[in-house]
Amino acid sequence: MAAVAAHVIDDLTIELTGPEPPILDGSVQPYFDALVKAEPVAVGGEPTVLTVAAPFTVTDKDAAYIVAPAKTLRLTVSIEWPHPLIGRQAGTYEVTPEHFAAELAPARTFGFTHEVAELQARGLIKGASETNAIVLDERGVVHGGKLRWPDEFVRHKAADIVGDLALTGARIQAHVVATRPSHGGNIALARALARAGRRTGMPAMDISKIMDYLPHRYPFLLVDRIIEVEGQKRIVGIKNVTINEPFFQGHFPGHPIMPGVLIIEAMAQVGGMLLMSHFEGQDTANKVVYFMSLDNVKFRRPVVPGDQIRFELDMLQFRGKTCRMKGAGFVDGQVVAEAEMMAMVVDK
């Protein structure tokens, strides 16, 4: 994934004939070079770009990140291990194809002898060998040969971040300052970027498609676009809140706040899009979603004009025409509301 992201490839089909991609020499370079030889081509269309409007922070256990606006993806990474070859290492990298090839792609993964024994005892890393990782004992390198850089360790951690951020499905324009990054922390960072960042490019479903599925119309259509759809399991939709919303006339004059019940209604409409996707190919124009129950509804902060609410909903259970979903709404990466709901599709 790091090789794909570093090449700025947006559309790619990967076919595996085994349980996972081979580790090869433990670095990104073999995959990066293979993509160079494959000669990716332009196919048209607008790429999805994820930008950051204001700085924010993310923490996950020992991993900590600061994200700030930038015109390209830039990484400042620092790690620290109580080992004579590692100690404290730091570096700053511009993630372009040229810089990635020269500074990050050859950096190999690493581990320690006691970790290898523990993982193999659990039936993992069965393909591990002396040629696909740097293995360290208490004093130095046991397997892997000579280091490619004295700071090869922090460079590989930076390459890990590039690969994990590819899960956002977008070209990221931000400066990420990462301290003690980990794969778990990188995933938390990717989720935070997806929630707090601004996406450009065509949405997964525009307003015309939404109106084909939902019967709601002004002033009660509260979904502006669907930006992500993961099969029939997960959906992400956007509601842009403006001062022109009719409910702001009375809620409240001089202190406009979006009613909580309408935040949940907007969330439910996004969920209705996910439920209706189960009936793709049928006459959806003659079907309507009825919500049957709401549980564990919580409001975390007010929503005001100028906010953009990002609703994320997951399908928990689906039977026949009835489902159970769990959803949350975010503004600038912060939770504003959450709820569990049951709904069913009926004929008009």
N, C-alpha and C positions, 0 to 999 in steps of 0.2 A: 504493500500500500504506500510506503514511503517513496518507492521508485515511481509509482504511478503519479503521486501528488507532485513530486519534484519535476517530473516531465510536463506538468500542467495538462494531464490527460483527463478529460471530463467523462468520456463515454468509453466503456471497456467491458467486454465479456470475458470472464475468467472461468475456464473449465478445469476441474481437478479430477484426476483418476485415482487419487489416494485420499487418506483422511486429512491431510494438510499439505501446504506447500513445503518442499524440501528446504532445509536450512542452508544448504550449500556451504559456503565458507563462513557463515555466521554474520555476514555483512549484507548491505543493500546492493553492493556493486554488481553481482552477477545478474540480478533482475534489472538494474538500471541499464547495464550494457545490452541486455537482451532487447529491451525496449528501444534502445538506439538503433540496433540492427533491424528491428521490425519496422522502423520508419513510420511512426504515427502520422496520420493525415488529418487535415481539417475537413469537417463534414458540415459546417454551417451551424447556425443556431447561436443563441446567446448563452454564454456560460453563466453559472450561478456564482456570484461573488458575495462573500460574507465580510462585512465591515463592522467596525466598532465605533460607536458614537462617543463614548466616554469610558474612562478607565474603570476596571472592576477587578476583584480578587477572587480566587478559588483556592480552597484548601481541601485536601483529602489525606487524612492521617499525617504522615511526615512531609508530604508533598505540598508545596505552596506555589501559587502562580499569581502574577500581576499581568493584566492584559490592558494594553493601551492602543489608541488609534495609530495607524501607520498606512503607508501607501502600498507596502508589500508585506509578505510574511517575513518577520525578523525574529530570531530566537536569541535570547541571552540565557544561558543554562549554567548552573553550578551544582556540583555534587560533592559529597564528602564521605570518605570511608577511612576507617582506622587501619590502613594498609600502606606499607612503605612505597608501593608503586602508584598509589592513587592519591591518598591524602585529600586535599581540597583542589578541585579543578574547575575552571570556568572558561567559557568562550561565548562569543557573539557571532552569529552566522546569518547571512542573507540567503534565504531559500529561493534561489533561482536555479535552473538546470545546470548552469556552468559552475556556480559556487558549490552546489550540492555534490556534483561529480568530483570536484577537487578536494572538498573539505569534510564531507560527511559520508558519502556512499561507501568508501572502503573500511570504515570503522566497524569492528567486529563486536558481537555480543560477548559478555564475559560472565564468569561465575567462579565459585570457590569449591575446592575439593570436597568439603563436608556437605555442600549443597548437592553436588553431583550424586554422592552416595545416597542421600536422602531421597532425591527424585527417582533414581533408578530403583530403589527399594519399593517405591509406590507404583512402579510400572511405567514411569514417564521417561522422556528423553531417550527412548530406545535406540534412536539413530545417532546418539552422541558419539563423537570421535575426536581424535587429537587435531583434526583439520577444520572443525566447524565452530570453534569457540576459543576464547582465551580462558584458560583455567589457572587459577591462582591458589597457592597455599599461603602459609603465614608469611613467607619471605619473598616470593617472587612468582614468575611464570613457570607452571609445571608443563602445560601443553599450549600450543598455539604459536610457538616460535617467537621471533622478535616483534616487538610492538611496532605498528605502522606509524604512530606518533606517540610521544610521551603522554599526551592527553587523549589517547584513543578512547578512553572510557567515557569521558564527557561528550565526545563527538558521537559515540553510538547512542547515548541517551538523547542527544538532540535529534538524531535520525528517528529514534522511537517516537518522539513527539510529532514529527512530520507525518509518520505513518498513522498514528492514532487519530490525529486531527483530520485525516482524510475521511474518517467516518462521518463527518458533517456533510459530506457530499457537495462541498463548495470550495471555491478558491478563497483562501482566508487572507485578508489584508489586516494585519495587526502585529504589534510588537508584544511577544510573550516573554516575560521574565520568569523563568522556572527555577525553583530551588528544590533540590532533592526530588526530581520528577520520578514518577513510577507509571506503569501502565494503568493502574487504577486511577491515579491522579490525572493522567492524560485523558482518560475517558470522561472523568468528571469535568475536565476543562472543555472537552468537545461538546458536552451537553450544555455547559454554561454559555459557550460561544453560540451554539445553535439557538439558545433562548434569548440572549441579550444582544446578539448581533443583528445587523440589518442585511437582508438578502436582496440581491438584484437578480434579474432573469425572469423567465416565464414561470408563473405559479403552476403547481400540479393541476389545479382546477381554478379557472377564473370565475367571475361572477355569473357569466352566462351559463356555465356548466352547473354552478350551484343552483341557479333558478330552475334548471331542468329537473333537479332532484327534490328541492324543497318547495312547498307551496307558499311559503311566507313571502310577503311583499311589504313595501314601505307602509308604515314605519316600523314593521316588526321583523324584517329580514336583518339579522344581526351578525352575519358572516360576510366578510369581504373577499376572502380567497382561502383556498386550501393549498398549503405549501408543501406538505409531505403526506404521502400515503404509503403505509407498509402493509401491502396485501389487504387482508380484511381484519387485521389485528390492531392497527394503530393509525391515528390520523392527527395532523397538526393543522390548525386553522387560525386565521388572523381576523381580528375586529379592530378597525381604526376608529377611535373615539374622538369626535369633533364637537365643538360648541354648537354646531347646527343640529345636534340630536334633539328631537322634540321634547324628550323627557326632562332636559335641563331647564326648560321654562319654569317648571314647578319643583324641581328637586336639585338644589334648592336655589331660589333667587339670590344672586350675589355670592353663592357658595356652591357651584355646580359639582355634584357627585353622581356618578352612575349608580342607579339603584342596584342593590345586590341581587334582587330577583332577576333583573335583566342580564346581569353578568352570568348567572346560572343558565338563563334562557339561551344566551349566545353559546355557552359551552354545550348545552343540549343540542343546539342546531348543528354544531360541528360533529357531535356524536351521532346525530341523525344522518349525516352524510356517510359516516362509517357504516351504520346499520343498513342504509339503503344500498351500499355497495354490494351487499350479499344478494341483492335482487337484480344485479346487472343483467341486462338482456330481457328483462320483463318490462311490463308497462308501468314504470315508476311514476309516470304522471298521474296515475289513478290510485296511488298509494300514499299514505300519510303516516308519520311516526307519532304515536301517543306515548308520553312518558308516564310511567306507572308509580314510581317512587323515587325519593331522594333521601340519601343517608349520608351522615358524616359531613354535612355541609359546613364549611368554615370560610370566613372572610378574614383575610390577613391585613389588607391595607386598602384605602380608598382608590377608586379609579376616577380620573378627572380628564377634562378635555385636553387633547394632545397626546394621551396615552395610546399605545398600541398593545392590545392584549393578544398574547400567543396562547392558544388553547391546545393542550396535549391530552388526547384521550386514548385509552387502551381498552380493548375488548377483553373482558374477563370470562364471559360465558355467552354462548349463543346456542339456542335451541329453537328450531322451527322458525317462528316469527318474533321470538322474544330474546332479549339480550340483557346483560349486565355489564356496565362500563364504569371505569374510574377515570376522572379527569382533573386537570388543574389548569389554572390560568396564570400567566406570568406577564409582568410589565418590567422591562429592562432587567430580565433575569430573576426578578423577585416574585415569589408567589403572592397573588392577590386573592385567589379563591380556589377551593377544591371541593369535590363532591363525588359521591358514588350514586349511580342512577340505574334504574331499570326502565326499559322501553320495549314497545312492540310495534310492528308494522301492520296496518290494517288497510283494507280497500276503502276508498272514499264512498 
